[in-house]
Amino acid sequence: MKEQILKAKTENVEEIKEKIQKSESVVLVDYRGLNVEQITELRSRYREAGVDYKVYKNTMMRFAFKDSGLEDFNQYLKGPSAIAFGYDDPVNAAKITSEFIKDNEKLEIKAGIVDGKIIGVEGVNNLAKLPSKEVLIAQALGGFNAPIQGFTNVLQGTIRSLAIALNAIAEEKEKSA
């Protein structure tokens, strides 16, 4: 019996470690005061954005963060804790959490991790204000596209001017002929 419990706990710690390593960001929250309906809505929002939200025992998370080289994160593991792992976009978990807090003030951000660095509540809120990965890529591509588009417009203007000049010469020759 003890062996089964130990095995289950070890598997739990390994699962958390794997999620920490795969994620681009992590947000730790205190969910006290939320009712079942609110938690269900939060889980749904996370799921839609590809964010994994789960409640683990703090002791299991302590082992996982220690084994992942993030032992300093353990200072935030007090009281009821749930954790959101953002896999595709480092902004998603923080953005969804911050937006959810606007309507449900009982949810509290404890801390987060981005790029292997621990950030506090303010850092998570600042991360939430950033545009998503897709928006940043679109902005970068738009920035690359602008000079090319400007160059195309200049070339079109030059060609248009040349065509107008040639047309004027042709009309003048017709008049003189």
Contacts in CASP RR format, 6 or more apart in sequence:
PFRMAT RR
TARGET T0000
AUTHOR 0000-0000-0000
METHOD contacts of the structure
MODEL  1
MKEQILKAKTENVEEIKEKIQKSESVVLVDYRGLNVEQITELRSRYREAG
VDYKVYKNTMMRFAFKDSGLEDFNQYLKGPSAIAFGYDDPVNAAKITSEF
IKDNEKLEIKAGIVDGKIIGVEGVNNLAKLPSKEVLIAQALGGFNAPIQG
FTNVLQGTIRSLAIALNAIAEEKEKSA
9 60 0 8 1.000
12 56 0 8 1.000
12 57 0 8 1.000
12 60 0 8 1.000
13 60 0 8 1.000
13 63 0 8 1.000
13 64 0 8 1.000
13 67 0 8 1.000
14 64 0 8 1.000
16 56 0 8 1.000
16 60 0 8 1.000
16 61 0 8 1.000
16 64 0 8 1.000
16 65 0 8 1.000
16 83 0 8 1.000
17 64 0 8 1.000
17 67 0 8 1.000
17 68 0 8 1.000
19 52 0 8 1.000
19 85 0 8 1.000
20 26 0 8 1.000
20 64 0 8 1.000
20 65 0 8 1.000
20 68 0 8 1.000
20 70 0 8 1.000
20 85 0 8 1.000
20 113 0 8 1.000
21 68 0 8 1.000
22 85 0 8 1.000
22 87 0 8 1.000
23 52 0 8 1.000
23 85 0 8 1.000
23 86 0 8 1.000
23 87 0 8 1.000
23 113 0 8 1.000
24 86 0 8 1.000
24 87 0 8 1.000
24 88 0 8 1.000
24 89 0 8 1.000
24 90 0 8 1.000
24 114 0 8 1.000
24 115 0 8 1.000
25 85 0 8 1.000
25 86 0 8 1.000
25 90 0 8 1.000
25 91 0 8 1.000
25 92 0 8 1.000
25 93 0 8 1.000
25 94 0 8 1.000
25 112 0 8 1.000
25 113 0 8 1.000
25 114 0 8 1.000
25 127 0 8 1.000
26 83 0 8 1.000
26 84 0 8 1.000
26 85 0 8 1.000
26 86 0 8 1.000
26 93 0 8 1.000
26 112 0 8 1.000
26 113 0 8 1.000
26 114 0 8 1.000
27 83 0 8 1.000
27 84 0 8 1.000
27 86 0 8 1.000
27 93 0 8 1.000
27 94 0 8 1.000
27 97 0 8 1.000
27 109 0 8 1.000
27 111 0 8 1.000
27 112 0 8 1.000
27 124 0 8 1.000
28 73 0 8 1.000
28 76 0 8 1.000
28 77 0 8 1.000
28 81 0 8 1.000
28 82 0 8 1.000
28 83 0 8 1.000
28 84 0 8 1.000
28 109 0 8 1.000
28 110 0 8 1.000
28 111 0 8 1.000
28 112 0 8 1.000
29 81 0 8 1.000
29 82 0 8 1.000
29 83 0 8 1.000
29 84 0 8 1.000
29 97 0 8 1.000
29 107 0 8 1.000
29 108 0 8 1.000
29 109 0 8 1.000
29 110 0 8 1.000
30 79 0 8 1.000
30 80 0 8 1.000
30 81 0 8 1.000
30 82 0 8 1.000
30 107 0 8 1.000
30 108 0 8 1.000
30 110 0 8 1.000
31 39 0 8 1.000
31 42 0 8 1.000
31 55 0 8 1.000
31 80 0 8 1.000
31 82 0 8 1.000
31 106 0 8 1.000
31 107 0 8 1.000
32 79 0 8 1.000
32 80 0 8 1.000
32 106 0 8 1.000
32 108 0 8 1.000
33 106 0 8 1.000
34 42 0 8 1.000
34 104 0 8 1.000
34 106 0 8 1.000
34 107 0 8 1.000
38 104 0 8 1.000
38 106 0 8 1.000
38 107 0 8 1.000
41 100 0 8 1.000
42 53 0 8 1.000
42 96 0 8 1.000
42 100 0 8 1.000
42 104 0 8 1.000
42 107 0 8 1.000
43 53 0 8 1.000
45 96 0 8 1.000
45 99 0 8 1.000
45 100 0 8 1.000
46 52 0 8 1.000
46 53 0 8 1.000
46 84 0 8 1.000
46 93 0 8 1.000
46 96 0 8 1.000
47 53 0 8 1.000
49 89 0 8 1.000
49 92 0 8 1.000
49 93 0 8 1.000
49 96 0 8 1.000
50 86 0 8 1.000
50 87 0 8 1.000
50 88 0 8 1.000
50 92 0 8 1.000
51 84 0 8 1.000
51 85 0 8 1.000
51 86 0 8 1.000
51 87 0 8 1.000
51 92 0 8 1.000
51 93 0 8 1.000
51 96 0 8 1.000
52 84 0 8 1.000
52 85 0 8 1.000
52 86 0 8 1.000
52 87 0 8 1.000
53 82 0 8 1.000
53 83 0 8 1.000
53 84 0 8 1.000
53 85 0 8 1.000
54 82 0 8 1.000
54 83 0 8 1.000
54 85 0 8 1.000
55 80 0 8 1.000
55 81 0 8 1.000
55 82 0 8 1.000
55 83 0 8 1.000
56 81 0 8 1.000
56 83 0 8 1.000
58 77 0 8 1.000
58 78 0 8 1.000
58 79 0 8 1.000
58 81 0 8 1.000
61 74 0 8 1.000
61 77 0 8 1.000
61 81 0 8 1.000
61 83 0 8 1.000
62 74 0 8 1.000
62 77 0 8 1.000
65 71 0 8 1.000
65 73 0 8 1.000
65 74 0 8 1.000
65 77 0 8 1.000
66 74 0 8 1.000
70 113 0 8 1.000
70 116 0 8 1.000
70 118 0 8 1.000
72 118 0 8 1.000
73 111 0 8 1.000
73 112 0 8 1.000
73 113 0 8 1.000
73 118 0 8 1.000
76 110 0 8 1.000
76 111 0 8 1.000
76 112 0 8 1.000
81 110 0 8 1.000
84 93 0 8 1.000
84 96 0 8 1.000
84 97 0 8 1.000
85 93 0 8 1.000
86 92 0 8 1.000
86 93 0 8 1.000
88 133 0 8 1.000
89 132 0 8 1.000
89 133 0 8 1.000
89 134 0 8 1.000
90 114 0 8 1.000
90 115 0 8 1.000
90 127 0 8 1.000
90 133 0 8 1.000
91 127 0 8 1.000
91 128 0 8 1.000
91 130 0 8 1.000
91 131 0 8 1.000
91 132 0 8 1.000
91 133 0 8 1.000
92 132 0 8 1.000
94 112 0 8 1.000
94 124 0 8 1.000
94 125 0 8 1.000
94 127 0 8 1.000
94 128 0 8 1.000
95 127 0 8 1.000
95 128 0 8 1.000
95 132 0 8 1.000
97 107 0 8 1.000
97 109 0 8 1.000
97 124 0 8 1.000
97 128 0 8 1.000
98 109 0 8 1.000
98 124 0 8 1.000
98 125 0 8 1.000
98 128 0 8 1.000
98 129 0 8 1.000
99 128 0 8 1.000
100 107 0 8 1.000
101 107 0 8 1.000
101 108 0 8 1.000
101 109 0 8 1.000
109 120 0 8 1.000
109 121 0 8 1.000
109 124 0 8 1.000
109 125 0 8 1.000
110 121 0 8 1.000
111 118 0 8 1.000
111 119 0 8 1.000
111 120 0 8 1.000
111 121 0 8 1.000
111 124 0 8 1.000
112 118 0 8 1.000
112 119 0 8 1.000
112 120 0 8 1.000
112 123 0 8 1.000
112 124 0 8 1.000
113 119 0 8 1.000
114 127 0 8 1.000
119 127 0 8 1.000
130 136 0 8 1.000
131 139 0 8 1.000
END
